[in-house]
Amino acid sequence: MKESDYILLLSKSFSGEITQAETNMLDEWLRQSPENEQLAKNSQRIWEKAEGFGKTFSPDLNADFQKIQARIQQTAPVQLRATLSQKLLRAAAVFALLLASIWGWQQFSASPVSEVTVSAENLDAKSVDLPDGSKIWLRKESQLAYAASWTGKERRVKLRGEGYFEVKHDPAHPFKVELENGGSVEVLGTQFDVRQTEHQTMVLVRSGKVRFSPTAQSTGPVLIANQKAIFDHSGTQVEVSNLSSLNELSWQTGGLEFVNTPLGHVVHDLEQYYGVKITLRNPAMETCPHSAPLTNQPIEKVLETLALTHELKVKKMGTQSFELSGGTCR
């Protein structure tokens, strides 16, 4: 076999299309000399620079190599010695031809995949339907970018800000959310929320399972339903906690919902959602479980229901301030 034939075997090895018989031939050739091993390493660098274009094609490498060699001989003023440098030069020439052929084949055989960008802008929430049937809600001032059609092994989107995801289950095509700081969230099929601010990234899982990689250089924890992970951008650790409620998703669900949630957490969620101050006077009521269906009624109505359920007394202290006293835990 000629040297160009081994270079073709290298390209098939890099693209994963090489047979076992061809692998054996290539391994034997690599063992013949350090020069061959060096040529293979340099060829791989050239291949990787082209980002692994791996479409199947059948160029006549021998004929094209002879054309390149003839041009080199026409312009070369002196005869070059058959050294390692010359071999690497020939490898680079063949790979340049190889990659140019791939590029041309792709340009004329496939249409470029366009990218879709959606922004929530000033809307409180904006829904987006993805090509695979998944659905995303973008929070105010957030942005999502994704390919107009997915043909690869992965489903990838890029998120800026906060988004809630309902991902269609498809184990053969993992879903990946690329984050602003280089991190990612990978799933198979689930419901989860990703929130990014200047100082931290938060991932909250409603159902299913996700892997949160806070940066491009790290692989973080696997999160399951009712868990939340927070990554502080100034540190290296990911803090994981169990959730007593999913009311951090109230911007997407449109209201608050409680399922055996301690009353202390209920008060906290009400304060966050309605922008009020609520003082729970009886410490014994802090851990009392409270359940209530999804609601977005005015805060006065919500506190009235809370008082009837737990025999509390509600006192309005100001425009945005309330006091809860007494109470019986049931």
Secondary structure, 3 states (H helix, E strand, C coil): CCHHHHHHHHHHHHHCCCCHHHHHHHHHHHHCCHHHHHHHHHHHHHHHHCCCCCCCCCCCHHHHHHHHHHHHHHHCCCCCCCCHHHHHHHHHHHHHHHHHHHHHHHHHHCCCCCEEEEECCCCCEEEEECCCCCEEEEECCCEEEEECCCCCCCEEEEEECEEEEECCCCCCCCEEEECCCCCEEEECCCEEEEEECCCEEEEEEEECEEEEECCCCCCCCEEECCEEEEEECCCCCEEEEECCCCHHHHHHHCCEEEEEEEHHHHHHHHHHHHCCEEEECCHHHCCCEEEEEEECCCHHHHHHHHHHHHCEEEEEEECCEEEEEECCCC
